[in-house]
């Protein structure tokens, strides 16, 4: 089972960063990111439905 980053940071750690993973900042705020993305998509859908 791969992590949400699909293992890219592990590959980077092994071959580029000398054994130290470089996790992206969204990993630590994933819940906030998903909730914000959902709210934006919901608002876009509401705007489209309202204009039709």
Biopython code that builds the backbone (N, CA, C, O; Angstrom):
import numpy as np
from Bio.PDB.StructureBuilder import StructureBuilder

atoms = [
    (1, "UNK", "N", (0.844, -1.174, 0.000)),
    (1, "UNK", "CA", (0.000, 0.000, 0.000)),
    (1, "UNK", "C", (0.890, 1.238, 0.000)),
    (1, "UNK", "O", (1.758, 1.388, 0.860)),
    (2, "UNK", "N", (0.673, 2.110, -0.954)),
    (2, "UNK", "CA", (1.479, 3.313, -1.074)),
    (2, "UNK", "C", (0.879, 4.463, -0.260)),
    (2, "UNK", "O", (-0.332, 4.504, -0.044)),
    (3, "UNK", "N", (1.712, 5.384, 0.185)),
    (3, "UNK", "CA", (1.189, 6.574, 0.852)),
    (3, "UNK", "C", (0.495, 7.474, -0.152)),
    (3, "UNK", "O", (0.563, 7.228, -1.356)),
    (4, "UNK", "N", (-0.167, 8.505, 0.323)),
    (4, "UNK", "CA", (-0.922, 9.397, -0.560)),
    (4, "UNK", "C", (-0.035, 10.069, -1.614)),
    (4, "UNK", "O", (-0.514, 10.445, -2.684)),
    (5, "UNK", "N", (1.246, 10.216, -1.310)),
    (5, "UNK", "CA", (2.172, 10.832, -2.272)),
    (5, "UNK", "C", (2.617, 9.836, -3.343)),
    (5, "UNK", "O", (3.376, 10.188, -4.245)),
    (6, "UNK", "N", (2.142, 8.590, -3.240)),
    (6, "UNK", "CA", (2.475, 7.514, -4.178)),
    (6, "UNK", "C", (3.946, 7.127, -4.127)),
    (6, "UNK", "O", (4.475, 6.557, -5.081)),
    (7, "UNK", "N", (4.603, 7.435, -3.019)),
    (7, "UNK", "CA", (5.971, 7.002, -2.821)),
    (7, "UNK", "C", (7.037, 7.863, -3.466)),
    (7, "UNK", "O", (8.220, 7.523, -3.428)),
    (8, "UNK", "N", (6.637, 8.958, -4.048)),
    (8, "UNK", "CA", (7.609, 9.837, -4.699)),
    (8, "UNK", "C", (8.645, 10.382, -3.739)),
    (8, "UNK", "O", (9.813, 10.532, -4.100)),
    (9, "UNK", "N", (8.227, 10.683, -2.513)),
    (9, "UNK", "CA", (9.186, 11.233, -1.549)),
    (9, "UNK", "C", (10.185, 10.169, -1.114)),
    (9, "UNK", "O", (11.343, 10.486, -0.844)),
    (10, "UNK", "N", (9.756, 8.915, -1.043)),
    (10, "UNK", "CA", (10.692, 7.840, -0.691)),
    (10, "UNK", "C", (11.742, 7.664, -1.782)),
    (10, "UNK", "O", (12.921, 7.468, -1.489)),
    (11, "UNK", "N", (11.316, 7.734, -3.023)),
    (11, "UNK", "CA", (12.257, 7.637, -4.152)),
    (11, "UNK", "C", (13.255, 8.788, -4.085)),
    (11, "UNK", "O", (14.457, 8.599, -4.271)),
    (12, "UNK", "N", (12.738, 9.979, -3.816)),
    (12, "UNK", "CA", (13.590, 11.158, -3.711)),
    (12, "UNK", "C", (14.584, 10.992, -2.559)),
    (12, "UNK", "O", (15.757, 11.338, -2.695)),
    (13, "UNK", "N", (14.116, 10.467, -1.432)),
    (13, "UNK", "CA", (14.991, 10.283, -0.275)),
    (13, "UNK", "C", (16.127, 9.315, -0.584)),
    (13, "UNK", "O", (17.269, 9.550, -0.190)),
    (14, "UNK", "N", (15.816, 8.224, -1.290)),
    (14, "UNK", "CA", (16.825, 7.203, -1.570)),
    (14, "UNK", "C", (17.860, 7.670, -2.593)),
    (14, "UNK", "O", (19.047, 7.372, -2.457)),
    (15, "UNK", "N", (17.414, 8.399, -3.615)),
    (15, "UNK", "CA", (18.311, 8.678, -4.729)),
    (15, "UNK", "C", (18.740, 10.133, -4.879)),
    (15, "UNK", "O", (19.718, 10.410, -5.572)),
    (16, "UNK", "N", (18.038, 11.065, -4.250)),
    (16, "UNK", "CA", (18.361, 12.479, -4.469)),
    (16, "UNK", "C", (18.795, 13.171, -3.180)),
    (16, "UNK", "O", (19.807, 13.871, -3.169)),
    (17, "UNK", "N", (18.045, 12.987, -2.095)),
    (17, "UNK", "CA", (18.293, 13.730, -0.862)),
    (17, "UNK", "C", (19.186, 12.997, 0.134)),
    (17, "UNK", "O", (19.272, 13.417, 1.288)),
    (18, "UNK", "N", (19.829, 11.955, -0.257)),
    (18, "UNK", "CA", (20.753, 11.246, 0.620)),
    (18, "UNK", "C", (20.113, 10.606, 1.835)),
    (18, "UNK", "O", (20.670, 10.671, 2.931)),
    (19, "UNK", "N", (18.952, 9.988, 1.663)),
    (19, "UNK", "CA", (18.318, 9.253, 2.748)),
    (19, "UNK", "C", (17.345, 10.046, 3.596)),
    (19, "UNK", "O", (16.824, 9.530, 4.585)),
    (20, "UNK", "N", (17.095, 11.276, 3.230)),
    (20, "UNK", "CA", (16.185, 12.110, 4.017)),
    (20, "UNK", "C", (14.947, 12.463, 3.179)),
    (20, "UNK", "O", (15.067, 13.166, 2.176)),
    (21, "UNK", "N", (13.759, 11.983, 3.577)),
    (21, "UNK", "CA", (12.555, 12.290, 2.784)),
    (21, "UNK", "C", (12.187, 13.761, 2.860)),
    (21, "UNK", "O", (12.430, 14.426, 3.867)),
    (22, "UNK", "N", (11.607, 14.250, 1.801)),
    (22, "UNK", "CA", (11.164, 15.638, 1.742)),
    (22, "UNK", "C", (9.657, 15.631, 1.498)),
    (22, "UNK", "O", (9.198, 15.704, 0.358)),
    (23, "UNK", "N", (8.899, 15.543, 2.584)),
    (23, "UNK", "CA", (7.442, 15.496, 2.467)),
    (23, "UNK", "C", (6.899, 16.869, 2.103)),
    (23, "UNK", "O", (7.380, 17.895, 2.585)),
    (24, "UNK", "N", (5.909, 16.866, 1.259)),
    (24, "UNK", "CA", (5.290, 18.118, 0.826)),
    (24, "UNK", "C", (4.415, 18.685, 1.928)),
    (24, "UNK", "O", (3.909, 17.946, 2.772)),
    (25, "UNK", "N", (4.238, 19.999, 1.919)),
    (25, "UNK", "CA", (3.494, 20.672, 2.990)),
    (25, "UNK", "C", (2.025, 20.264, 3.049)),
    (25, "UNK", "O", (1.432, 20.295, 4.127)),
    (26, "UNK", "N", (1.425, 19.886, 1.930)),
    (26, "UNK", "CA", (0.003, 19.521, 1.957)),
    (26, "UNK", "C", (-0.235, 18.226, 2.718)),
    (26, "UNK", "O", (-1.363, 17.951, 3.129)),
    (27, "UNK", "N", (0.803, 17.430, 2.911)),
    (27, "UNK", "CA", (0.660, 16.184, 3.660)),
    (27, "UNK", "C", (0.184, 16.469, 5.084)),
    (27, "UNK", "O", (-0.583, 15.695, 5.656)),
    (28, "UNK", "N", (0.637, 17.569, 5.642)),
    (28, "UNK", "CA", (0.327, 17.890, 7.029)),
    (28, "UNK", "C", (-0.992, 18.637, 7.177)),
    (28, "UNK", "O", (-1.510, 18.746, 8.288)),
    (29, "UNK", "N", (-1.542, 19.149, 6.092)),
    (29, "UNK", "CA", (-2.811, 19.863, 6.139)),
    (29, "UNK", "C", (-3.829, 19.254, 5.194)),
    (29, "UNK", "O", (-4.650, 19.967, 4.617)),
    (30, "UNK", "N", (-3.780, 17.939, 5.034)),
    (30, "UNK", "CA", (-4.609, 17.261, 4.041)),
    (30, "UNK", "C", (-6.093, 17.461, 4.289)),
    (30, "UNK", "O", (-6.844, 17.713, 3.347)),
    (31, "UNK", "N", (-6.533, 17.354, 5.545)),
    (31, "UNK", "CA", (-7.957, 17.523, 5.827)),
    (31, "UNK", "C", (-8.426, 18.922, 5.417)),
    (31, "UNK", "O", (-9.486, 19.070, 4.809)),
    (32, "UNK", "N", (-7.647, 19.931, 5.746)),
    (32, "UNK", "CA", (-8.005, 21.305, 5.372)),
    (32, "UNK", "C", (-8.046, 21.445, 3.846)),
    (32, "UNK", "O", (-8.960, 22.067, 3.304)),
    (33, "UNK", "N", (-7.061, 20.869, 3.156)),
    (33, "UNK", "CA", (-7.011, 20.931, 1.701)),
    (33, "UNK", "C", (-8.247, 20.291, 1.076)),
    (33, "UNK", "O", (-8.856, 20.870, 0.176)),
    (34, "UNK", "N", (-8.620, 19.108, 1.542)),
    (34, "UNK", "CA", (-9.772, 18.398, 0.984)),
    (34, "UNK", "C", (-11.058, 19.170, 1.244)),
    (34, "UNK", "O", (-11.895, 19.303, 0.351)),
    (35, "UNK", "N", (-11.218, 19.676, 2.456)),
    (35, "UNK", "CA", (-12.425, 20.446, 2.777)),
    (35, "UNK", "C", (-12.521, 21.717, 1.940)),
    (35, "UNK", "O", (-13.602, 22.065, 1.464)),
    (36, "UNK", "N", (-11.404, 22.408, 1.757)),
    (36, "UNK", "CA", (-11.390, 23.629, 0.950)),
    (36, "UNK", "C", (-11.693, 23.324, -0.507)),
    (36, "UNK", "O", (-12.475, 24.031, -1.142)),
    (37, "UNK", "N", (-11.086, 22.288, -1.032)),
    (37, "UNK", "CA", (-11.321, 21.891, -2.426)),
    (37, "UNK", "C", (-12.790, 21.525, -2.639)),
    (37, "UNK", "O", (-13.393, 21.919, -3.638)),
    (38, "UNK", "N", (-13.366, 20.768, -1.695)),
    (38, "UNK", "CA", (-14.771, 20.386, -1.776)),
    (38, "UNK", "C", (-15.663, 21.627, -1.769)),
    (38, "UNK", "O", (-16.601, 21.718, -2.562)),
    (39, "UNK", "N", (-15.381, 22.578, -0.885)),
    (39, "UNK", "CA", (-16.183, 23.797, -0.803)),
    (39, "UNK", "C", (-16.121, 24.599, -2.100)),
    (39, "UNK", "O", (-17.132, 25.129, -2.562)),
    (40, "UNK", "N", (-14.933, 24.683, -2.679)),
    (40, "UNK", "CA", (-14.777, 25.409, -3.951)),
    (40, "UNK", "C", (-15.559, 24.732, -5.078)),
    (40, "UNK", "O", (-16.248, 25.398, -5.851)),
    (41, "UNK", "N", (-15.447, 23.418, -5.165)),
    (41, "UNK", "CA", (-16.166, 22.692, -6.211)),
    (41, "UNK", "C", (-17.680, 22.788, -6.015)),
    (41, "UNK", "O", (-18.427, 22.905, -6.985)),
    (42, "UNK", "N", (-18.122, 22.739, -4.780)),
    (42, "UNK", "CA", (-19.546, 22.867, -4.472)),
    (42, "UNK", "C", (-20.057, 24.256, -4.874)),
    (42, "UNK", "O", (-21.149, 24.377, -5.431)),
    (43, "UNK", "N", (-19.277, 25.296, -4.595)),
    (43, "UNK", "CA", (-19.653, 26.656, -4.964)),
    (43, "UNK", "C", (-19.692, 26.822, -6.488)),
    (43, "UNK", "O", (-20.589, 27.476, -7.020)),
    (44, "UNK", "N", (-18.728, 26.235, -7.178)),
    (44, "UNK", "CA", (-18.715, 26.299, -8.644)),
    (44, "UNK", "C", (-19.948, 25.626, -9.224)),
    (44, "UNK", "O", (-20.580, 26.157, -10.138)),
    (45, "UNK", "N", (-20.288, 24.467, -8.698)),
    (45, "UNK", "CA", (-21.456, 23.734, -9.187)),
    (45, "UNK", "C", (-22.736, 24.541, -8.933)),
    (45, "UNK", "O", (-23.615, 24.590, -9.793)),
    (46, "UNK", "N", (-22.844, 25.166, -7.770)),
    (46, "UNK", "CA", (-24.006, 25.976, -7.435)),
    (46, "UNK", "C", (-24.110, 27.179, -8.380)),
    (46, "UNK", "O", (-25.207, 27.534, -8.810)),
    (47, "UNK", "N", (-22.989, 27.797, -8.699)),
    (47, "UNK", "CA", (-22.985, 28.941, -9.613)),
    (47, "UNK", "C", (-23.425, 28.523, -11.006)),
    (47, "UNK", "O", (-24.173, 29.247, -11.663)),
    (48, "UNK", "N", (-22.967, 27.361, -11.465)),
    (48, "UNK", "CA", (-23.340, 26.864, -12.789)),
    (48, "UNK", "C", (-24.844, 26.566, -12.831)),
    (48, "UNK", "O", (-25.531, 26.941, -13.781)),
    (49, "UNK", "N", (-25.341, 25.894, -11.804)),
    (49, "UNK", "CA", (-26.768, 25.550, -11.748)),
    (49, "UNK", "C", (-27.632, 26.798, -11.650)),
    (49, "UNK", "O", (-28.738, 26.830, -12.189)),
    (50, "UNK", "N", (-27.142, 27.816, -10.974)),
    (50, "UNK", "CA", (-27.892, 29.058, -10.818)),
    (50, "UNK", "C", (-27.983, 29.826, -12.142)),
    (50, "UNK", "O", (-28.992, 30.473, -12.423)),
    (51, "UNK", "N", (-26.920, 29.749, -12.953)),
    (51, "UNK", "CA", (-26.905, 30.484, -14.215)),
    (51, "UNK", "C", (-27.708, 29.798, -15.315)),
    (51, "UNK", "O", (-28.028, 30.433, -16.320)),
    (52, "UNK", "N", (-28.034, 28.544, -15.154)),
    (52, "UNK", "CA", (-28.781, 27.798, -16.183)),
    (52, "UNK", "C", (-30.262, 28.040, -16.094)),
    (52, "UNK", "O", (-31.027, 27.488, -16.885)),
]
sb = StructureBuilder()
sb.init_structure("model")
sb.init_model(0)
sb.init_chain("A")
sb.init_seg("    ")
for serial, (resi, resn, name, xyz) in enumerate(atoms, 1):
    if name == "N":
        sb.init_residue(resn, " ", resi, " ")
    sb.init_atom(name, np.array(xyz, "f"), 0.0, 1.0, " ", f" {name:<3s}", serial, name[0])
structure = sb.get_structure()
